[in-house]
Amino acid sequence: MKLEKLKRIIKSKLVIFLFLFSCFYTSAQEKYTLSGTISDSNSNETLIGVTVFIPELKTGVLTNEYGFYSITLPKGKYSIRINYSDYQNLDEVLELNQNLKINYKLIPKENVLREVIVTSSKNITDIRKPEMSVNKLSISTIKKMPVVLGEVDILKSILLLPGVTNAGEGASGFNVRGGGADQNLILLDEAMIFNSSHVFGFFSVFNPDAIKDLKLYKGGIPARYGGRASSVLDIYQKDGSSKGFHANGGIGLISSRLLLEGPIVKDKGSFLIGGRSSYAHLFLKLSEDQKDNAAYFYDLNTKLSYKINPNNNIFLSGYFGRDVFSLANSFTNIYGNSTLNLRWNHLFSDKLFSNLSLIYSDYYYGLDLDFVGFKWDSGIKNYNIKYDLKNYISDKFKLNYGINAIYYDFNPGIIRPSDPNSGINFAQLDKKYAFEPAAYLDAEQEISDKIAISYGLRYSLFYRLGNSKINIYENNNPVLFNSEMQIYEKATPIGVQNYKKNETITNFGNLEPRFSLAYQVNDSQSIKTSYNRMVQYLQLVSNTASPTPLDVWTPSDSFIKPQIADQVAVGYFTNFSENKYSLEIESYYKKIQNRIDYIDGADLIANNALEQVILNGRMRAYGLEIMLKKNEGKFNGWISYTLSRSEQQTPGRTILETGINNGEWYKSAFDKTHNLAITSAYELNKKWSFGANFALQSGQPVTFPNGQYQYLGITVPSYGLRNENRLPAYHHLDISATLSPSKNSSRSTKSEWVFSIYNLYNRKNAAAINFRQNSDTGNNEAIKTSIFGIVPAVSYNFKF
């Protein structure tokens, strides 16, 4: 009896203990969610990448692309610290004993046109987050940089970052870690931009007044992005002020701009419209020699935003831009982008955020060649639907997933006679169509106090569709090798197969894994590594040697394989001297399968059989990047240096073929061994601030003649291996001074004068070196073409 009684007592005590432990454990694990949006107090503009930090737990979260944040914490009392570049810090103490939804408004540090960063928390390196090979620039930082002709330029600013170069002065696009300009995915409010430059590279298509945020991914690319092999440049436009009407703009020597924004319904809906245009061509009319020539651009940014209720927002944004280049009424080139995006943000709960987008993008490229009597129109359109969800499961685990589907409409070219009586017939190259669906899953997880990882998987499909006539070749080989002459030649088709519209011609499927890891050595240092695979199904066929580069996009098919890029990177990151300075060191290796190259003498214009002049090769790039930043104080900026190599190889397909360049690796057109950039800004006082940029990089690889021979009395140059020579080193120094009148602080209308000098010491950089026969000696001689000398500029900016 006593034993049974003892058992009952022990059992009851155990039940009570377990109950109390359960209650204690439940209480200890009781968690609640803090969520909301963070925006500008003056305009209600949502802010991207704002840090919400909990010092007690050493954890935090960043706002997403729509200013939304969510973090789940154990029940308790916490300090909430919110900071963002160019805004006053916000500190608050909260008692978290239930789910809270709090929308914060941040106050700008200075309500001026060009805010000088005194404390730039956004520029401090995040050593905890498993994110590397990513660069973020605030618009205020970009606006302080001196640029050519006084025009603020987003693309010129990213050229000052490590691992980013261009093909030379006045060249369009940009190159990331040895990749081609076509290997960059450029997004404006999620819509694809196929050509990012105005006036062949002198300006970018992005009006800085309309831009809210930009981020450049050079590696460690999240799984939600796909379709390009080298990088992602993600740019978001402003939403527009829903509190009051505002206008800002600028008047320069070459172009002017104006942006208007204001409420449709106060605190709920807003509009934004911005226009920009150049007018330098008008001065050409004053010259008798140049009156028939023109080179100008214009663009338009628009956006409508409306808050239906606390859980639903809709946005409608668009962009339209055109470039016109005309030479003596005999040659006219018109090209440009058009985009439209309808988006719906929906908040399912305080932990689940979604975005549905319907996107249209169109790139048009046209030539009017009066001297040969025909007009040429080409382009690419795409229709994209995408649905993304962000699930903030806990403070240590976040999940992103979604789907998207893109339908492409390729117009390789339409030839029309300029004069109906010219005898030239109308011709339409075969239109091409493609469909690219994809799904992805991406996770970010804190394993411990020192280790954080992100991992994801993207699965992409690609269908090359009719309406097309596909050539059939013997042995499925459209390019033949002439072993006697050691050259490649076009193969003659032995038949043609017709495909109806949207009938599948060929298809591909690829898994694209992504992984990043951050190991925090201590509170100020970390080591990170990443791997990503990217697949690019579109190829840009371009002849950059022509007066205006030909841009024709074509889909992958049975002859042109998709590019598959694998990149690994490892880096060391640290903040020191109380976060006043940041140091980032990264090393990377990237290899790309199926990078196309052209056979000698390839004809790209009006070619309905591009497979006859293209060979599939491979590419590799590797390098070391160093970036030292000064984040605080009146004097700040950064120094970046990149040591790299970018190479291409197109070996023979059989033992009898020599391949291009004898099958050996050769420098790609984007290889820049050394790339040094220094940018700085100094605030002298409230009236005057100064900026300076210095850029130095190795010359672009080119192929020069290595000899000459006589043929029928003509001196003909002979060429050696591809890209075994270089243009001279490229470098220049730019400076600027900004005057903000004292009366700015006492009135609602604010203004400033910006004085700048591009290429201060008049460096004659070689844009190209061409060879011609000297009429006196008969020998071939080199002629260097330079675009810019010293270029002074002044512009007037205003805001009210």
C-alpha positions in Angstrom: 0.0 0.0 0.0 2.8 2.4 1.0 4.5 1.6 -2.3 1.4 2.3 -4.3 0.8 5.5 -2.4 4.4 6.6 -3.1 3.9 5.9 -6.8 0.7 8.0 -6.8 2.5 10.9 -5.1 5.5 10.7 -7.5 3.1 10.5 -10.4 1.1 13.5 -9.3 4.2 15.5 -8.6 5.5 14.6 -12.0 2.3 15.7 -13.7 2.4 19.0 -11.8 6.1 19.5 -12.7 5.4 18.7 -16.4 2.5 21.1 -16.4 4.5 23.9 -14.8 7.4 23.2 -17.2 5.0 23.2 -20.1 3.5 26.5 -19.0 7.0 27.9 -18.5 8.2 26.5 -21.9 5.1 27.9 -23.6 5.6 31.2 -22.0 9.3 31.2 -22.9 8.4 30.4 -26.5 5.5 32.8 -26.8 6.3 35.0 -29.8 4.6 37.9 -31.5 5.1 39.7 -34.8 6.0 43.4 -35.4 5.3 44.5 -39.0 4.3 47.5 -41.1 5.7 49.9 -43.7 8.4 52.6 -43.5 8.1 55.7 -45.5 9.2 59.3 -46.0 7.4 61.7 -43.6 7.3 64.4 -46.3 5.9 62.4 -49.2 4.7 59.0 -47.9 7.2 57.5 -50.3 8.0 54.0 -49.1 11.7 53.3 -48.5 13.6 50.2 -49.6 16.3 48.6 -47.5 15.6 50.4 -44.2 17.2 48.6 -41.2 14.9 47.7 -38.3 17.3 46.5 -35.6 16.7 44.9 -32.2 19.9 45.5 -30.1 18.9 43.2 -27.2 18.7 40.2 -29.6 21.3 41.4 -32.1 18.8 40.7 -34.9 16.9 42.8 -37.4 15.2 42.9 -40.8 15.3 45.1 -43.9 12.2 46.6 -45.6 11.5 45.0 -49.0 11.0 46.6 -52.4 7.7 48.1 -51.2 8.8 49.4 -47.8 7.3 46.4 -45.9 9.0 44.8 -42.9 8.1 41.9 -40.6 10.0 40.4 -37.7 8.8 37.8 -35.1 10.3 38.0 -31.6 9.7 36.5 -28.2 7.4 38.3 -25.9 9.2 41.1 -24.1 10.3 44.7 -24.0 12.6 45.8 -26.8 14.5 48.8 -28.1 13.6 49.4 -31.8 16.3 51.1 -33.8 15.5 52.3 -37.3 18.1 53.8 -39.6 18.4 54.7 -43.3 20.8 56.7 -45.3 19.9 60.5 -45.5 17.3 60.1 -42.8 17.3 60.8 -39.1 17.6 57.7 -37.0 14.4 56.6 -35.1 14.6 54.9 -31.7 11.6 53.5 -29.8 10.9 51.2 -26.9 8.1 48.7 -27.4 6.3 46.2 -25.1 5.7 43.3 -27.4 2.9 41.3 -25.9 0.7 41.0 -29.0 1.0 41.2 -32.7 1.7 44.8 -33.6 1.4 46.6 -37.0 3.3 49.9 -36.9 3.9 52.2 -39.9 7.0 54.4 -39.3 7.7 57.8 -40.9 11.3 58.8 -41.2 12.4 62.5 -41.3 14.9 63.5 -44.0 18.1 64.9 -42.5 18.1 67.9 -44.8 15.4 69.0 -47.2 17.7 70.0 -50.0 18.4 68.9 -53.5 21.8 67.2 -52.9 21.9 65.8 -49.4 25.5 65.4 -48.3 25.9 62.2 -46.4 27.2 62.8 -42.9 26.2 59.5 -41.5 25.6 57.0 -44.2 24.4 53.9 -42.5 23.2 52.4 -45.7 26.8 52.3 -47.0 28.1 50.4 -43.9 28.9 46.8 -44.9 26.4 44.4 -43.5 28.6 41.6 -42.2 25.8 39.4 -40.8 23.7 39.1 -43.9 24.7 36.2 -46.3 24.7 38.7 -49.2 27.9 39.4 -51.2 28.9 40.7 -54.6 26.1 43.3 -54.2 26.5 47.1 -54.5 23.9 49.6 -53.4 24.1 53.4 -54.2 21.7 56.0 -52.9 20.5 58.6 -55.4 22.0 61.4 -53.2 25.4 59.8 -53.6 25.0 59.5 -57.4 23.9 63.1 -57.7 27.1 64.4 -56.1 29.3 62.7 -58.7 30.8 64.8 -61.5 29.9 63.5 -65.0 30.3 64.4 -68.6 28.3 67.4 -69.8 26.9 67.9 -66.3 24.2 65.2 -66.7 23.7 63.0 -63.6 24.0 59.4 -64.7 23.3 56.2 -62.9 25.3 53.9 -65.2 28.3 56.1 -65.1 28.2 55.9 -61.3 28.2 52.1 -61.2 31.3 52.1 -63.4 33.1 53.4 -60.3 32.4 50.1 -58.5 34.8 47.2 -58.4 34.3 44.6 -61.1 32.3 47.0 -63.4 33.8 48.5 -66.6 32.7 49.7 -70.0 34.1 49.2 -73.4 35.6 52.8 -73.5 34.6 56.4 -73.7 31.2 56.9 -75.2 30.5 53.2 -75.3 27.0 51.9 -74.5 26.2 49.5 -71.7 28.5 48.2 -69.0 30.4 45.0 -68.3 30.4 43.1 -65.0 33.2 40.7 -64.0 34.3 40.2 -67.6 30.9 39.6 -69.0 29.2 41.2 -72.1 26.7 44.0 -71.9 24.0 41.6 -73.1 24.6 39.4 -70.1 23.2 42.0 -67.7 19.6 41.8 -66.6 18.4 45.4 -66.3 15.1 46.0 -64.6 13.2 49.2 -64.2 10.2 48.6 -61.9 10.6 44.9 -62.8 10.4 45.5 -66.6 13.3 44.5 -68.8 15.4 47.2 -70.4 17.2 45.9 -73.5 19.4 49.0 -74.2 20.4 51.1 -71.2 22.1 53.9 -73.1 21.2 57.2 -74.8 23.3 58.6 -77.6 25.4 55.4 -77.9 26.6 55.5 -74.3 27.0 59.2 -73.5 24.0 59.1 -71.2 21.9 56.4 -69.5 18.1 55.9 -70.0 17.5 56.4 -66.3 16.3 59.9 -65.2 17.8 60.2 -61.7 15.0 62.4 -60.5 12.5 59.5 -61.0 14.6 56.8 -59.3 14.2 55.7 -55.7 16.6 52.8 -55.3 19.1 50.7 -57.2 21.0 47.5 -56.5 23.6 45.7 -58.6 24.1 42.0 -58.1 27.5 40.8 -59.5 27.2 37.4 -57.9 25.3 35.5 -55.2 22.2 36.3 -57.2 18.9 35.4 -55.5 16.8 32.7 -57.1 14.0 35.1 -58.0 16.2 36.5 -60.8 17.0 34.7 -64.0 17.6 35.0 -67.7 21.1 36.6 -67.8 24.6 35.2 -67.3 26.5 37.9 -65.5 24.6 40.4 -63.3 21.3 42.0 -62.3 20.7 45.7 -62.0 17.4 46.2 -60.2 16.1 49.8 -60.3 12.8 51.1 -58.8 11.1 54.3 -59.6 9.6 56.6 -57.0 5.9 56.2 -56.2 5.2 60.0 -56.0 4.1 62.1 -53.1 0.7 61.5 -51.7 0.9 64.4 -49.2 1.5 67.4 -51.4 2.5 68.6 -54.8 6.2 68.8 -55.6 8.3 69.6 -58.7 12.0 69.3 -59.3 14.2 69.5 -62.4 17.3 70.9 -64.0 18.5 73.0 -66.9 21.9 72.0 -68.4 23.9 72.8 -71.5 22.9 69.6 -73.2 19.6 68.6 -71.7 16.9 69.6 -69.3 14.5 67.6 -67.2 11.3 68.2 -65.2 9.5 65.9 -62.7 6.1 66.5 -61.2 4.5 64.5 -58.4 1.5 64.9 -56.1 -1.6 63.3 -54.5 -4.5 62.0 -56.4 -6.3 61.3 -53.1 -4.3 62.7 -50.2 -2.5 60.0 -48.2 -3.9 57.3 -50.4 -3.1 57.9 -54.1 -0.3 59.6 -56.0 1.0 60.4 -59.4 4.5 60.9 -60.8 5.5 62.1 -64.3 9.0 63.1 -65.4 10.3 64.1 -68.8 13.8 64.7 -70.1 15.2 65.8 -73.4 18.4 66.9 -75.0 18.6 69.8 -77.4 22.3 70.0 -78.4 21.3 69.2 -82.0 19.5 72.5 -82.3 22.9 74.3 -82.1 24.1 72.2 -85.1 21.5 73.9 -87.2 23.5 77.1 -86.7 26.4 75.6 -88.5 26.3 75.3 -92.3 28.4 72.1 -92.2 26.3 70.4 -89.5 22.8 71.6 -90.1 21.7 68.3 -91.6 23.1 66.3 -88.7 21.3 65.5 -85.5 21.9 63.4 -82.3 19.3 63.7 -79.5 17.2 61.8 -77.1 14.0 62.1 -75.0 12.3 60.0 -72.4 9.3 59.9 -70.1 8.7 58.3 -66.7 5.2 57.8 -65.3 3.7 56.2 -62.2 0.3 56.0 -60.5 0.0 54.5 -57.0 -3.1 53.9 -54.9 -3.7 52.4 -51.4 -7.0 50.6 -51.5 -6.8 49.6 -47.9 -4.1 48.6 -45.3 -3.6 45.3 -47.0 -3.8 46.2 -50.7 -1.9 48.6 -53.0 -1.8 49.0 -56.7 0.8 50.6 -59.0 0.9 51.4 -62.7 4.3 52.5 -64.0 5.7 53.2 -67.4 8.7 54.3 -69.3 9.2 55.5 -72.9 12.4 56.7 -74.5 13.8 57.3 -78.0 17.2 58.2 -79.5 17.5 59.8 -82.9 20.8 60.0 -84.8 20.8 61.5 -88.3 23.7 62.1 -90.7 23.3 64.4 -93.7 19.7 63.2 -94.5 21.2 60.0 -95.8 21.4 57.9 -92.6 18.9 57.9 -89.7 18.9 55.6 -86.7 16.0 55.5 -84.2 16.0 53.2 -81.2 14.6 53.0 -77.7 12.6 51.2 -74.9 9.0 51.2 -73.9 7.7 49.5 -70.7 4.5 49.2 -68.7 3.9 47.4 -65.4 0.7 46.9 -63.5 1.3 45.7 -59.9 -0.8 44.6 -57.0 0.6 44.3 -53.5 -1.4 42.2 -51.1 -0.7 41.5 -47.4 -2.2 38.1 -46.5 -1.0 38.4 -42.9 1.6 40.2 -40.9 4.1 37.5 -42.1 3.1 36.9 -45.7 3.5 39.6 -48.4 2.7 39.1 -52.1 3.2 41.0 -55.3 1.5 40.2 -58.6 2.9 42.0 -61.8 1.7 42.2 -65.4 4.6 43.6 -67.4 5.1 44.7 -71.0 8.5 45.6 -72.5 9.4 46.7 -76.1 12.7 47.5 -77.6 12.7 49.0 -81.1 15.6 49.5 -83.4 15.3 51.2 -86.8 17.6 52.3 -89.6 16.7 54.5 -92.6 19.5 54.2 -95.1 18.6 56.6 -97.9 22.0 56.2 -99.6 21.2 52.6 -100.3 17.4 53.1 -100.6 15.9 51.0 -97.8 14.5 51.2 -94.3 15.2 48.6 -91.6 13.0 47.9 -88.5 13.7 45.3 -85.9 13.0 44.8 -82.2 11.9 42.5 -79.4 8.8 42.6 -77.3 7.9 40.5 -74.2 4.9 40.0 -72.0 5.6 38.9 -68.5 3.4 37.7 -65.6 5.0 37.1 -62.3 3.8 36.4 -58.8 6.2 36.7 -55.8 5.6 35.9 -52.1 7.7 36.8 -49.1 7.1 34.7 -46.0 8.6 36.1 -42.8 8.4 32.8 -40.9 10.5 33.9 -37.9 13.3 36.4 -37.1 15.8 33.7 -38.1 14.0 32.2 -41.2 12.6 33.9 -44.2 11.2 32.3 -47.3 10.7 33.7 -50.8 9.0 31.8 -53.6 7.2 32.6 -56.8 6.5 31.9 -60.5 6.8 33.9 -63.7 6.2 33.3 -67.4 7.5 35.4 -70.3 6.4 35.4 -73.9 8.8 36.8 -76.4 8.1 38.3 -79.8 11.2 38.7 -81.9 11.3 40.9 -85.1 14.8 40.2 -86.6 14.1 42.8 -89.3 11.8 44.2 -91.9 13.2 45.8 -95.0 11.1 48.5 -96.8 12.2 50.6 -99.8 12.7 54.2 -99.1 11.4 55.0 -102.5 8.6 52.8 -104.0 10.2 53.2 -107.4 13.7 52.1 -106.2 13.3 48.5 -107.3 14.0 47.2 -103.7 11.4 44.7 -102.6 9.7 44.5 -99.2 11.3 41.7 -97.1 10.4 40.4 -93.7 12.9 38.1 -92.0 11.2 35.2 -90.2 9.7 36.4 -87.0 10.6 34.3 -83.9 8.7 33.5 -80.8 9.6 32.0 -77.4 8.1 31.2 -74.1 10.1 31.1 -70.8 8.3 30.0 -67.6 10.2 29.6 -64.3 9.5 28.8 -60.6 11.8 29.5 -57.7 12.2 28.9 -53.9 14.7 31.0 -51.9 15.4 30.8 -48.1 17.4 32.9 -45.8 18.3 31.4 -42.4 20.4 32.2 -39.3 22.0 28.9 -38.2 23.7 30.4 -35.2 24.9 33.7 -33.8 27.8 33.5 -36.2 26.5 31.6 -39.3 23.8 32.7 -41.7 23.0 31.1 -45.0 20.8 31.7 -48.0 20.0 29.0 -50.4 17.6 28.6 -53.3 16.7 26.8 -56.5 15.2 28.1 -59.7 13.8 25.9 -62.4 13.6 27.5 -65.8 12.1 26.2 -69.1 12.5 27.7 -72.6 10.4 26.9 -75.7 11.5 28.2 -79.1 8.3 28.6 -81.0 7.3 29.0 -84.7 6.2 30.8 -87.0 9.5 30.0 -88.7 11.2 28.2 -91.5 14.1 26.2 -90.1 17.0 25.2 -92.4 18.1 21.6 -92.5 21.8 20.9 -92.9 23.8 17.9 -93.7 25.0 16.4 -90.4 23.1 19.2 -88.7 26.1 21.5 -89.3 25.4 25.0 -90.6 29.0 26.1 -90.5 31.7 24.2 -92.5 35.4 24.2 -92.0 37.6 24.5 -95.1 40.7 22.6 -94.1 42.7 23.8 -97.2 42.2 27.5 -96.6 41.8 27.1 -92.8 38.6 29.2 -92.7 35.0 28.7 -91.7 32.3 28.9 -94.4 28.5 28.9 -94.6 26.9 25.5 -95.3 24.2 25.2 -97.9 20.9 24.0 -96.5 19.6 20.7 -97.9 16.0 21.4 -97.0 13.6 23.6 -95.0 11.1 22.6 -92.3 8.1 24.8 -91.7 6.7 25.4 -88.2 3.3 27.0 -87.5 3.0 29.9 -85.1 3.6 28.9 -81.5 4.5 25.3 -82.5 7.4 24.1 -80.5 10.7 23.9 -82.4 13.0 23.0 -79.6 12.9 23.3 -75.8 15.3 23.4 -72.8 15.0 22.9 -69.1 17.6 23.9 -66.4 18.0 23.8 -62.7 19.7 26.9 -61.3 21.0 26.4 -57.7 22.0 29.4 -55.6 23.9 29.4 -52.2 25.5 31.9 -50.0 27.1 31.7 -46.5 28.3 34.3 -44.0 30.5 33.5 -41.1 30.8 36.3 -38.5 34.3 36.3 -37.0 33.4 39.0 -34.5 31.2 42.0 -34.3 33.1 43.8 -37.1 34.4 41.1 -39.4 33.0 38.3 -41.5 33.9 35.9 -44.2 31.4 35.1 -47.0 31.2 32.7 -49.9 28.6 32.2 -52.6 27.8 30.1 -55.7 25.2 30.7 -58.3 24.2 29.2 -61.7 22.5 31.5 -64.2 21.0 30.4 -67.6 20.6 32.9 -70.5 18.2 31.9 -73.3 18.5 35.1 -75.3 21.5 36.0 -77.4 22.4 39.5 -78.6 23.8 39.5 -82.2 25.7 42.7 -82.4 28.2 44.3 -84.8 29.9 47.0 -82.7 32.2 47.9 -85.6 29.4 49.6 -87.5 28.7 53.4 -87.2 25.7 52.6 -85.0 25.9 49.2 -83.3 23.4 46.7 -84.6 21.2 45.2 -81.9 19.3 42.0 -82.8 18.2 39.7 -80.1 17.6 36.0 -81.0 16.3 33.0 -79.0 18.2 29.9 -78.2 17.5 27.0 -80.6 19.0 23.8 -81.8 22.0 25.7 -83.3 22.4 28.5 -80.7 22.6 27.0 -77.3 21.6 28.8 -74.0 24.5 30.3 -72.1 25.0 28.6 -68.7 27.1 30.5 -66.2 28.6 29.1 -63.0 30.2 31.5 -60.5 31.9 31.0 -57.2 33.1 33.8 -54.9 34.7 34.2 -51.5 35.2 37.4 -49.6 36.3 39.2 -46.4 34.2 42.1 -45.0 34.9 44.4 -42.1 33.8 47.7 -40.6 36.4 49.5 -38.5 37.1 52.7 -36.6 33.6 52.7 -35.1 32.0 52.0 -38.6 33.6 55.0 -40.1 35.3 52.8 -42.6 34.4 49.6 -44.5 36.7 47.2 -46.4 35.4 44.6 -48.8 37.7 42.1 -50.5 36.3 39.5 -53.0 37.7 36.9 -55.3 35.6 35.2 -58.0 35.8 32.7 -60.8 33.1 32.4 -63.5 32.8 30.1 -66.4 30.1 30.3 -69.2 29.2 27.6 -71.6 27.9 28.3 -75.1 29.1 31.8 -75.5 28.8 32.6 -79.2 31.4 34.0 -81.5 31.3 34.9 -85.1 33.3 33.5 -88.0 35.6 35.8 -90.0 33.6 37.9 -92.4 30.2 37.3 -90.6 27.3 39.2 -92.2 24.7 40.1 -89.5 22.5 42.6 -91.2 19.3 41.1 -92.9 20.7 37.6 -92.3 17.8 35.0 -92.0 20.3 32.2 -91.2 22.4 33.5 -88.4 23.4 29.9 -87.5 25.6 30.0 -90.6 28.0 32.6 -89.1 27.9 31.6 -85.4 30.0 29.1 -83.4 29.3 28.1 -79.8 32.3 28.5 -77.6 33.0 29.1 -73.9 34.1 31.9 -71.6 35.8 32.3 -68.3 36.6 35.2 -66.0 38.3 35.5 -62.7 39.6 38.3 -60.5 40.2 40.1 -57.2 38.1 43.1 -56.1 39.0 45.5 -53.3 36.8 48.3 -52.1 37.6 50.7 -49.2 34.8 53.1 -48.2 34.7 56.1 -45.8 31.2 56.2 -44.5 31.0 59.3 -42.3 32.1 62.8 -42.0 32.3 65.8 -44.2 34.7 64.0 -46.5 33.6 60.6 -47.7 33.8 58.3 -50.7 35.6 55.1 -51.8 38.5 53.6 -53.6 38.0 50.4 -55.7 40.5 48.3 -57.5 39.9 45.2 -59.6 42.6 42.8 -61.0 40.9 40.5 -63.5 41.0 38.4 -66.6 38.2 37.6 -69.1 38.9 35.1 -71.9 37.0 33.3 -74.6 37.6 30.1 -76.5 36.0 28.6 -79.6 37.9 25.3 -80.2 37.6 23.1 -83.2 34.7 20.7 -83.2 36.8 17.9 -84.7 40.5 17.1 -84.7 40.8 18.6 -88.2 39.4 22.0 -87.2 41.7 24.8 -85.9 38.8 26.7 -84.3 38.8 30.5 -83.8 42.2 31.8 -82.8 43.7 28.3 -83.4 41.4 27.0 -80.7 43.4 28.8 -77.9 42.0 31.0 -75.2 42.1 34.7 -76.2 41.1 37.9 -74.4 37.5 38.8 -74.7 36.5 42.3 -75.7 35.6 42.9 -72.1 38.9 42.0 -70.6 40.4 44.8 -68.4 43.4 43.6 -66.4 43.5 46.7 -64.1 40.6 48.9 -63.1 41.0 51.6 -60.5 38.3 54.1 -59.4 38.4 56.8 -56.8 35.3 58.9 -55.9 35.1 61.5 -53.1 32.7 64.1 -51.8 33.5 67.0 -49.5 31.1 69.3 -47.7 32.9 72.6 -47.0 29.9 74.3 -45.5 26.1 74.6 -46.1 26.6 76.5 -49.3 29.5 74.7 -51.0 30.2 71.0 -51.6 32.7 69.4 -53.9 33.2 66.1 -55.7 35.9 64.3 -57.7 36.2 61.1 -59.6 39.3 59.4 -61.0 39.2 56.4 -63.3 42.0 54.3 -64.7 41.7 51.0 -66.5 43.5 48.9 -69.0 42.7 49.5 -72.7 40.2 47.5 -74.5 41.5 44.4 -76.3 41.6 44.8 -80.1 43.1 43.2 -83.1 45.8 45.3 -85.0 47.5 44.4 -88.3 50.8 42.6 -87.8 51.9 43.0 -91.4 50.9 43.9 -94.9 51.1 42.6 -98.5 50.6 43.8 -102.0 47.7 42.7 -104.1 46.9 44.2 -107.5 48.9 47.3 -106.5 46.9 47.7 -103.2 48.5 47.5 -99.8 46.4 45.0 -97.8 46.9 44.6 -94.0 47.2 41.1 -92.5 45.9 40.4 -89.0 47.2 38.2 -86.3 45.3 36.4 -83.5 42.1 37.9 -82.1 42.4 40.6 -79.4 46.1 40.1 -78.9 46.6 43.9 -78.8 45.1 46.7 -76.6 44.1 50.3 -76.9 46.1 52.6 -74.7 45.2 52.8 -71.1 42.0 54.8 -70.3 42.0 57.4 -67.5 40.5 60.7 -66.7 39.8 63.0 -63.7 36.5 64.8 -63.2 35.6 67.5 -60.6 32.4 69.3 -59.5 31.3 72.1 -57.2 27.8 72.6 -56.0 26.5 75.9 -54.7 23.3 75.8 -52.6 22.3 79.4 -51.9 21.7 80.4 -48.2 18.1 81.4 -48.9 17.3 77.7 -49.5 16.8 77.1 -45.8 14.2 79.9 -45.5 11.9 79.2 -48.4 10.0 76.3 -50.0 11.6 76.7 -53.4 15.1 75.4 -53.3 17.8 75.6 -56.0 21.4 74.9 -56.7 24.1 75.5 -59.2 26.4 72.6 -60.3 29.7 73.4 -61.9 31.7 70.5 -63.3 34.8 69.7 -65.5 35.0 66.3 -67.1 38.6 65.2 -68.1 40.3 67.9 -66.2 43.8 67.3 -67.6 42.6 66.8 -71.2 43.5 63.2 -71.6 42.9 62.1 -75.2 41.5 58.6 -74.6 41.3 56.4 -77.6 37.8 55.4 -78.4 39.1 53.5 -81.4 42.2 53.1 -83.5 41.6 52.5 -87.2 44.1 51.8 -90.1 44.2 53.3 -93.5 46.6 53.5 -96.4 48.8 56.6 -96.5 48.4 58.2 -99.9 52.0 59.3 -100.0 53.9 56.3 -98.7 51.4 53.6 -99.6 51.8 52.1 -96.1 49.1 51.4 -93.6 48.9 53.9 -90.8 47.1 54.0 -87.5 44.5 56.8 -86.8 43.4 57.4 -83.2 39.8 58.6 -82.6 39.2 60.5 -79.4 35.8 61.8 -78.3 36.3 64.1 -75.4 38.9 66.7 -74.3 38.2 69.0 -71.4 34.4 69.3 -71.0 33.2 72.1 -68.7 29.5 72.2 -67.8 27.1 74.1 -65.6 23.5 73.1 -64.7 20.8 74.7 -62.6 18.6 72.4 -60.4 15.4 73.4 -58.6 12.8 71.9 -56.3 9.6 73.1 -54.8 
